[in-house]
């Protein structure tokens, strides 16, 4: 039976993929290459959880690669076949009938089939002090937060792939790493566990659970128990010292969207058959959101490939039944992206901007409505010279940007800083302290686009909420340029500031502002500080930031 919704071929897809991790990206490659129109929705960052992994060494055919580079290659490959990508959160599904509808924060999309590839989020354990010290000693991402514990003791909780691999990575920073494993051995492959077991800076304690962590300006106390002997061990940091606790205890499936629609198991994972079909006709699932014995990139890509080939058969039958044929994807001959839709990361090479980056920037600058002034505040540190070089070379690419140097250089201004102003000198509320490189390059240039207008699309309801903010909101976003989770929060805060003069969004590269790190006791990024008293850790989308502002 066909749905009675009004269908526009411009808004009709063969398949909508919800989730842009390895499973969703692989499905997009297969579907687009088979000439089916596919849209991939991602609410946070394309690539999924693997983007926070510093090194992937067990993906067949690739010796060593970062999780982010691996999945970005997948995304570009899917895009080259014509797959479409959008940053949007799926908020609801209409699955009755032959034509299904996916409701998102950026509109509704109709499709013949749906693939759920929403993945899973890091699991908290629930030991005493875990929630209270999250971001202030308790962390979940080695790549993002490892450097905060340079020269300190680190305890790792977990015995799987992540615990073994990330513990070795953490030895680059830690004085010593102690792995606390609940089981009598690691639960991952012996080849993965062996480097951790043999590392001179790592100790492993089995049959052990953490009961409590505590401390005032960071963690200085941990208590753990041997579950076989009952022996209790208490560790106290040296006077005036602290330590870190990294939790790698598996994941919780992100299935809120699909609850009550398809069958889930007791843990909330989606139940599928051997063809990745869910209990609902036309709805498939792939990756870590499914029941499976092994959650790795290679199994996620396998799920995505299988789901895509099964969806090809299903969609073909639906095309014949309904008489509806979404337009075929356009094969792209270039890898150029539109920065207003997607984000990429960049390291600052000697040339600063590669030819590909210049192409992307040219697209963005061409859409900007107003000229902007980049007002620089300098001090005598080398990073100020780096900021001047960065902004000079950026402004040289377009007549939409002008660089000016303020004659103020007071320490209270937290120099070096670039403030984004309109062409009449009006401050937009957007500023970056440090040099916006690494993963913050794209967030910075998107901030310019949002300040200049028209800016990234926002739902009417969300825009109304932003306009209704009638109190002064000063947001400090403390980031690390190596953090893959920070840009989402930065982009959200800057988007709000661009639309409301009551709001300021100032980003700080935490490496250059030790005083802020100490003041707010920051041991994890991203960290959002509102009006100097509300401190929140973790990535947030624009709706999440608005919710926090409402509570201030």
VMD Tcl script that draws the C-alpha trace (Angstrom):
set ca {
  {0.00 0.00 0.00}
  {1.36 3.39 -0.93}
  {1.57 6.18 1.63}
  {-0.77 9.09 0.99}
  {1.95 11.74 1.47}
  {2.64 14.16 -1.34}
  {5.84 13.01 -2.98}
  {8.26 15.30 -4.79}
  {10.97 13.55 -6.75}
  {13.42 16.23 -5.58}
  {12.81 15.07 -2.02}
  {12.55 11.33 -2.72}
  {15.44 8.96 -2.12}
  {15.84 5.27 -2.70}
  {17.45 4.92 0.73}
  {17.99 7.25 3.68}
  {20.89 6.12 5.87}
  {20.69 7.35 9.47}
  {24.25 7.44 10.81}
  {27.54 8.34 9.13}
  {29.93 5.84 10.68}
  {31.75 3.04 8.81}
  {28.56 0.97 8.34}
  {26.56 3.88 6.92}
  {29.43 5.09 4.74}
  {30.01 1.63 3.28}
  {26.31 1.25 2.50}
  {26.39 4.63 0.78}
  {29.32 3.51 -1.40}
  {27.51 0.36 -2.51}
  {24.13 1.99 -3.09}
  {25.43 5.05 -4.94}
  {27.72 2.93 -7.11}
  {24.69 0.80 -8.04}
  {23.01 4.05 -9.19}
  {20.54 4.37 -6.31}
  {19.92 7.78 -4.78}
  {21.07 7.70 -1.16}
  {21.14 10.35 1.58}
  {23.35 9.89 4.66}
  {22.26 11.81 7.76}
  {24.71 12.45 10.59}
  {23.98 14.51 13.68}
  {27.54 14.93 14.94}
  {30.52 13.87 12.83}
  {30.89 11.66 9.81}
  {33.04 8.68 10.69}
  {31.47 7.70 14.01}
  {33.29 6.52 17.12}
  {36.33 5.27 15.20}
  {37.35 8.89 14.51}
  {38.63 9.17 18.09}
  {41.00 6.23 17.57}
  {44.55 7.42 17.07}
  {45.72 4.39 15.12}
  {43.84 1.65 13.27}
  {46.24 -1.21 12.54}
  {43.88 -4.15 11.91}
  {41.92 -2.97 8.89}
  {42.74 -5.34 6.00}
  {44.99 -3.91 3.33}
  {45.99 -0.84 5.33}
  {49.06 -1.00 7.56}
  {48.33 1.95 9.83}
  {45.88 4.85 9.60}
  {43.94 7.13 11.93}
  {40.25 6.43 12.35}
  {39.38 9.86 11.02}
  {41.49 9.50 7.87}
  {40.06 6.05 7.18}
  {36.43 7.14 7.40}
  {37.02 10.41 5.54}
  {38.37 8.33 2.66}
  {35.18 6.26 2.80}
  {33.03 9.38 2.74}
  {34.86 10.87 -0.23}
  {34.57 7.56 -2.06}
  {30.80 7.48 -1.50}
  {30.52 11.12 -2.53}
  {32.41 10.41 -5.76}
  {29.66 7.93 -6.70}
  {26.98 10.53 -5.99}
  {25.94 9.81 -2.41}
  {24.52 12.88 -0.65}
  {25.45 13.92 2.89}
  {23.76 16.17 5.39}
  {24.40 17.19 8.98}
  {21.01 16.72 10.59}
  {19.51 14.76 13.46}
  {16.77 12.26 12.64}
  {13.94 13.02 15.05}
  {11.23 10.59 13.94}
  {10.23 7.94 11.40}
  {7.01 7.21 9.54}
  {7.37 3.63 8.37}
  {3.85 2.56 7.35}
  {3.21 2.03 3.66}
  {5.59 1.77 0.73}
  {6.91 5.33 1.03}
  {8.61 6.07 4.31}
  {9.42 9.47 5.84}
  {12.42 10.46 7.93}
  {11.83 13.60 10.01}
  {15.00 15.59 10.74}
  {16.12 18.89 12.18}
  {16.53 20.09 8.60}
  {13.27 18.93 7.08}
  {11.51 15.73 6.08}
  {12.79 13.24 3.52}
  {10.83 10.50 1.77}
  {12.37 7.20 0.78}
  {11.67 3.62 -0.23}
  {14.03 2.06 2.33}
  {15.77 3.06 5.55}
  {19.09 1.91 6.98}
  {19.69 2.49 10.69}
  {23.43 2.79 11.36}
  {23.41 5.01 14.44}
  {26.13 3.10 16.25}
  {26.71 3.22 19.98}
  {28.01 5.64 22.61}
  {30.69 5.01 25.26}
  {29.27 3.21 28.28}
  {29.64 4.62 31.77}
  {30.22 2.12 34.56}
  {28.56 3.81 37.53}
  {31.29 3.59 40.16}
  {31.13 6.21 42.89}
  {32.53 9.52 41.68}
  {32.39 8.72 37.95}
  {29.66 11.21 37.05}
  {30.93 13.92 39.42}
  {34.48 13.82 38.03}
  {33.69 13.43 34.32}
  {35.92 15.96 32.56}
  {37.89 16.52 35.75}
  {39.86 13.32 35.91}
  {37.47 10.75 34.42}
  {37.71 10.57 30.62}
  {36.53 8.39 27.73}
  {38.71 9.47 24.79}
  {42.47 8.91 24.83}
  {43.10 10.98 21.70}
  {41.15 13.96 23.01}
  {42.26 13.98 26.63}
  {45.50 12.02 26.97}
  {47.74 15.09 26.93}
  {46.00 16.51 30.02}
  {47.70 13.78 32.04}
  {51.26 14.22 30.81}
  {53.69 12.95 33.43}
  {50.89 11.58 35.61}
  {49.60 8.15 36.59}
  {46.69 6.87 34.49}
  {44.27 4.08 35.30}
  {42.43 2.42 32.42}
  {39.21 0.51 33.10}
  {38.31 -2.23 30.63}
  {39.65 -5.35 29.00}
  {38.59 -5.18 25.35}
  {40.14 -3.88 22.14}
  {39.83 -0.22 23.09}
  {41.34 -0.66 26.56}
  {44.34 -2.59 25.23}
  {45.05 -0.34 22.24}
  {44.40 3.01 23.89}
  {46.46 2.09 26.94}
  {49.51 1.78 24.71}
  {48.68 5.16 23.15}
  {48.35 6.74 26.61}
  {51.93 5.75 27.49}
  {53.01 8.63 25.23}
  {51.77 10.96 27.98}
  {51.54 9.03 31.22}
  {54.22 8.36 33.77}
  {52.69 4.91 34.12}
  {49.44 3.18 33.06}
  {47.57 0.63 35.16}
  {44.86 -1.39 33.40}
  {42.08 -2.72 35.63}
  {40.33 -5.67 33.97}
  {37.18 -7.22 35.41}
  {37.78 -10.59 33.73}
  {40.67 -12.98 34.28}
  {42.21 -11.93 30.97}
  {41.67 -9.47 28.13}
  {38.56 -10.19 26.08}
  {40.14 -9.06 22.79}
  {42.46 -10.96 20.48}
  {45.76 -11.98 22.06}
  {47.69 -10.10 19.37}
  {45.97 -6.88 20.44}
  {46.48 -7.47 24.16}
  {50.13 -8.52 23.91}
  {51.63 -5.03 23.33}
  {49.84 -3.78 26.45}
  {50.93 -6.77 28.52}
  {54.56 -6.40 27.49}
  {54.84 -2.60 27.63}
  {57.36 -1.41 30.21}
  {55.09 1.46 31.30}
  {51.94 -0.65 31.70}
  {50.77 -2.85 34.57}
  {47.69 -5.07 34.23}
  {45.53 -6.18 37.15}
  {42.85 -8.80 36.41}
  {39.64 -9.77 38.27}
  {39.34 -6.18 39.46}
  {36.56 -3.57 39.58}
  {36.72 0.11 40.54}
  {34.55 1.09 43.49}
  {35.28 4.79 43.95}
  {37.32 7.76 42.77}
  {37.59 11.12 44.51}
  {39.50 14.37 44.71}
  {39.02 18.12 44.93}
  {41.04 19.70 42.11}
  {41.29 16.47 40.14}
  {41.49 12.82 41.14}
  {43.85 11.89 43.95}
  {42.12 8.77 45.29}
  {40.95 5.50 43.74}
  {39.68 2.32 45.41}
  {39.39 -0.96 43.55}
  {38.53 -4.53 44.56}
  {39.62 -8.01 43.52}
  {36.31 -9.79 42.87}
  {37.82 -13.22 43.54}
  {39.67 -12.58 46.77}
  {37.75 -9.56 48.04}
  {41.01 -7.68 48.57}
  {40.60 -3.89 48.57}
  {43.34 -1.63 47.19}
  {43.43 2.11 47.80}
  {45.75 4.37 45.82}
  {46.51 7.94 46.88}
  {48.34 10.30 44.56}
  {51.47 12.00 45.82}
  {50.89 15.33 47.61}
  {49.66 18.05 45.22}
  {49.51 15.50 42.38}
  {46.54 14.04 40.51}
  {45.92 11.15 38.12}
  {43.52 10.21 35.33}
  {40.97 7.45 34.87}
  {40.03 6.43 31.33}
  {36.94 4.26 30.92}
  {36.79 1.87 27.96}
  {33.92 -0.39 28.98}
  {32.04 -0.90 25.76}
  {29.12 1.01 24.32}
  {25.39 1.59 24.60}
  {23.37 1.34 21.37}
  {21.94 4.58 20.02}
  {18.42 3.26 19.40}
  {16.16 5.94 20.88}
  {14.94 6.84 17.39}
  {13.84 3.30 16.61}
  {12.34 2.23 19.98}
  {8.80 0.95 19.57}
  {9.25 0.68 15.80}
  {11.48 -2.38 15.39}
  {12.32 -5.23 17.71}
  {15.21 -4.68 20.15}
  {16.89 -7.04 22.60}
  {17.05 -6.46 26.36}
  {20.19 -4.31 26.02}
  {18.57 -2.12 23.37}
  {20.40 -3.49 20.33}
  {18.45 -3.95 17.09}
  {17.55 -7.54 16.23}
  {18.24 -8.37 12.57}
  {18.28 -11.50 10.47}
  {21.24 -12.68 8.40}
  {20.38 -10.12 5.69}
  {20.45 -7.18 8.16}
  {16.64 -6.88 7.98}
  {14.84 -5.64 11.08}
  {11.39 -6.76 12.17}
  {9.86 -4.06 9.94}
  {9.67 -4.42 6.18}
  {11.95 -1.93 4.41}
  {13.95 -1.00 7.50}
  {17.46 -2.44 7.80}
  {20.22 -1.98 10.39}
  {24.01 -2.25 10.27}
  {27.04 -1.73 12.48}
  {27.41 -1.40 16.22}
  {23.71 -0.71 16.73}
  {23.01 -4.39 15.96}
  {23.47 -7.55 18.00}
  {26.88 -8.94 17.10}
  {29.80 -10.73 18.79}
  {32.48 -8.36 17.48}
  {32.25 -4.57 17.15}
  {35.09 -3.43 14.92}
  {35.41 -1.25 11.81}
  {35.78 -4.31 9.59}
  {32.54 -5.87 10.85}
  {30.69 -2.56 10.53}
  {31.76 -2.22 6.89}
  {30.70 -5.81 6.27}
  {27.27 -5.10 7.75}
  {26.95 -1.97 5.64}
  {27.84 -3.80 2.42}
  {25.38 -6.63 3.11}
  {22.57 -4.25 4.11}
  {23.14 -2.20 0.96}
  {22.97 -5.18 -1.38}
  {19.76 -6.36 0.29}
  {18.32 -2.85 0.10}
  {19.11 -2.78 -3.62}
  {16.77 -5.76 -4.09}
  {14.09 -4.27 -1.84}
  {14.19 -0.82 -3.43}
  {14.10 -2.27 -6.95}
  {10.90 -4.15 -6.03}
  {9.40 -0.99 -4.50}
  {10.20 1.01 -7.64}
  {8.29 -1.52 -9.71}
  {5.40 -1.60 -7.25}
  {4.98 2.16 -6.77}
  {6.09 3.36 -10.17}
  {8.31 5.91 -8.42}
  {11.92 6.21 -9.52}
  {14.11 8.69 -7.60}
  {16.60 10.42 -9.85}
  {19.93 8.68 -10.19}
  {22.93 10.13 -8.34}
  {25.38 12.41 -10.09}
  {28.85 10.94 -10.32}
  {31.32 13.61 -9.22}
  {34.65 14.13 -10.94}
  {36.07 16.20 -8.10}
  {36.44 15.73 -4.38}
  {35.65 19.37 -3.69}
  {33.26 19.74 -0.78}
  {30.95 22.54 0.21}
  {32.05 23.65 3.68}
  {28.56 24.99 4.41}
  {27.25 21.42 4.34}
  {30.12 19.19 5.43}
  {33.19 19.55 7.60}
  {36.75 18.50 6.96}
  {39.80 18.78 9.11}
  {43.18 20.15 8.28}
  {46.61 20.19 9.71}
  {48.61 23.33 9.12}
  {51.24 22.34 6.61}
  {53.99 24.68 5.48}
  {51.70 25.97 2.74}
  {48.83 26.28 5.27}
  {46.14 25.83 2.59}
  {46.31 22.97 0.09}
  {44.81 23.36 -3.42}
  {41.81 21.28 -2.34}
  {41.26 23.49 0.72}
  {41.47 26.60 -1.47}
  {38.75 25.16 -3.71}
  {36.54 24.56 -0.69}
  {37.20 28.03 0.68}
  {36.43 29.61 -2.68}
  {32.97 27.99 -2.58}
  {32.37 29.30 0.93}
  {33.66 32.83 0.29}
  {31.46 33.04 -2.78}
  {28.37 32.54 -0.61}
  {29.25 35.11 2.05}
  {26.97 38.16 2.06}
  {28.95 40.74 4.08}
  {32.61 41.54 4.30}
  {34.28 40.82 7.62}
  {37.14 42.30 9.64}
  {39.50 39.93 11.45}
  {40.66 41.99 14.44}
  {43.87 40.63 15.96}
  {45.02 41.04 19.55}
  {48.68 40.09 19.92}
  {51.22 39.38 22.62}
  {54.92 38.56 22.42}
  {54.53 34.79 22.18}
  {55.43 32.94 18.93}
  {51.80 31.79 18.63}
  {50.81 35.42 17.94}
  {53.06 35.47 14.88}
  {51.51 32.20 13.77}
  {48.02 33.69 14.08}
  {49.06 36.75 12.06}
  {50.48 34.54 9.30}
  {47.33 32.39 9.27}
  {44.91 35.31 9.00}
  {47.04 37.13 6.42}
  {47.14 34.08 4.14}
  {43.44 33.40 4.66}
  {42.44 36.97 3.82}
  {44.67 36.90 0.74}
  {42.33 34.30 -0.76}
  {39.31 36.64 -0.86}
  {38.23 40.26 -0.82}
  {35.59 39.36 1.78}
  {38.13 39.46 4.64}
  {40.31 42.27 6.00}
  {42.90 41.88 8.77}
  {43.49 44.60 11.33}
  {45.79 44.54 14.35}
  {44.58 46.18 17.56}
  {46.97 48.36 19.52}
  {45.78 46.64 22.71}
  {47.90 43.78 24.01}
  {46.84 43.35 27.61}
  {47.08 39.93 29.24}
  {43.45 40.18 30.36}
  {42.40 40.03 26.72}
  {43.82 36.50 26.48}
  {45.96 37.24 23.43}
  {46.58 36.03 20.85}
  {43.02 36.37 19.66}
  {41.15 36.97 16.41}
  {37.77 38.63 16.82}
  {35.33 38.39 13.94}
  {33.68 41.76 13.21}
  {31.29 42.98 10.54}
  {32.57 45.45 7.97}
  {31.26 48.37 10.07}
  {33.28 47.21 13.09}
  {30.36 45.60 14.95}
  {31.50 42.56 16.92}
  {29.75 39.33 15.97}
  {30.51 37.66 19.29}
  {32.74 35.07 17.59}
  {36.43 34.88 18.49}
  {39.26 32.36 18.48}
  {42.16 32.49 20.95}
  {45.20 30.78 19.49}
  {45.51 29.61 15.89}
  {42.43 27.89 14.38}
  {44.20 24.91 12.84}
  {43.79 21.16 13.14}
  {40.20 20.09 13.62}
  {39.19 23.70 14.34}
  {40.06 25.03 10.88}
  {36.65 24.15 9.45}
  {34.73 25.32 12.51}
  {36.49 28.70 12.24}
  {35.70 29.27 8.56}
  {32.11 28.11 9.14}
  {31.99 30.72 11.89}
  {32.98 33.32 9.30}
  {30.22 32.13 6.97}
  {27.63 32.19 9.75}
  {28.72 35.69 10.85}
  {28.66 37.06 7.32}
  {25.41 35.40 6.34}
  {23.36 33.71 5.17}
  {24.82 31.03 7.43}
  {24.11 27.33 7.72}
  {20.39 26.45 7.57}
  {18.54 26.26 10.89}
  {15.02 25.02 11.54}
  {12.52 27.83 12.09}
  {11.71 26.61 15.62}
  {15.38 26.51 16.58}
  {16.00 29.96 15.09}
  {13.09 31.32 17.12}
  {14.60 29.88 20.31}
  {17.91 31.58 19.50}
  {16.23 34.93 18.85}
  {14.40 34.70 22.19}
  {17.62 34.63 24.25}
  {17.28 37.95 26.07}
  {20.10 37.71 28.61}
  {23.85 38.14 28.27}
  {25.48 34.80 27.56}
  {29.28 34.62 27.43}
  {30.47 31.22 26.29}
  {34.05 30.04 26.48}
  {34.68 26.84 24.53}
  {37.95 25.21 25.59}
  {39.29 22.86 22.92}
  {42.28 20.89 21.74}
  {43.15 21.02 18.06}
  {43.58 17.22 18.08}
  {40.07 16.63 19.46}
  {37.58 15.26 16.93}
  {34.59 15.96 19.20}
  {35.30 19.66 19.81}
  {34.24 21.13 16.43}
  {30.58 20.10 16.87}
  {30.29 22.17 20.04}
  {32.24 25.08 18.56}
  {30.05 25.24 15.44}
  {26.86 25.10 17.53}
  {27.97 27.91 19.87}
  {29.19 30.13 17.04}
  {25.95 29.60 15.11}
  {23.95 30.86 18.08}
  {26.25 33.87 18.59}
  {25.95 34.81 14.92}
  {22.17 35.16 15.29}
  {21.92 36.89 18.67}
  {23.96 39.88 19.85}
  {23.38 38.86 23.47}
  {25.56 35.80 22.95}
  {29.34 35.55 22.70}
  {31.19 32.39 21.64}
  {34.94 32.55 22.27}
  {37.05 29.50 21.49}
  {40.34 28.83 23.30}
  {43.06 26.41 22.26}
  {43.67 25.15 25.80}
  {47.40 24.55 25.12}
  {48.05 28.29 25.17}
  {45.87 29.25 28.14}
  {47.04 27.33 31.17}
  {45.28 29.84 33.46}
  {41.87 28.83 32.10}
  {42.74 25.16 32.39}
  {43.58 25.69 36.05}
  {40.69 28.06 36.78}
  {38.02 25.65 35.55}
  {39.95 22.48 36.44}
  {39.75 21.22 32.86}
  {40.99 17.68 32.22}
  {38.83 16.90 29.21}
  {37.68 18.65 26.06}
  {35.47 20.03 24.77}
  {34.63 22.13 27.81}
  {31.88 24.76 27.70}
  {31.93 27.54 30.30}
  {28.91 29.85 30.40}
  {29.09 33.16 32.28}
  {32.12 31.89 34.20}
  {30.13 29.60 36.50}
  {28.35 26.89 34.49}
  {30.86 24.27 33.30}
  {29.78 21.44 30.98}
  {31.94 18.77 29.33}
  {31.35 16.83 26.12}
  {30.15 17.49 22.59}
  {26.75 19.10 22.08}
  {24.67 20.03 19.07}
  {22.86 23.34 18.73}
  {19.74 22.08 20.52}
  {21.85 20.83 23.40}
  {23.59 24.20 23.80}
  {20.25 26.04 23.73}
  {18.93 23.76 26.46}
  {21.95 24.59 28.64}
  {21.53 28.32 28.04}
  {17.89 28.11 29.14}
  {19.01 26.70 32.50}
  {21.59 29.44 33.16}
}
mol new
graphics top color blue
foreach p $ca { graphics top sphere $p radius 0.5 }
foreach p [lrange $ca 0 end-1] q [lrange $ca 1 end] { graphics top cylinder $p $q radius 0.2 }
display resetview
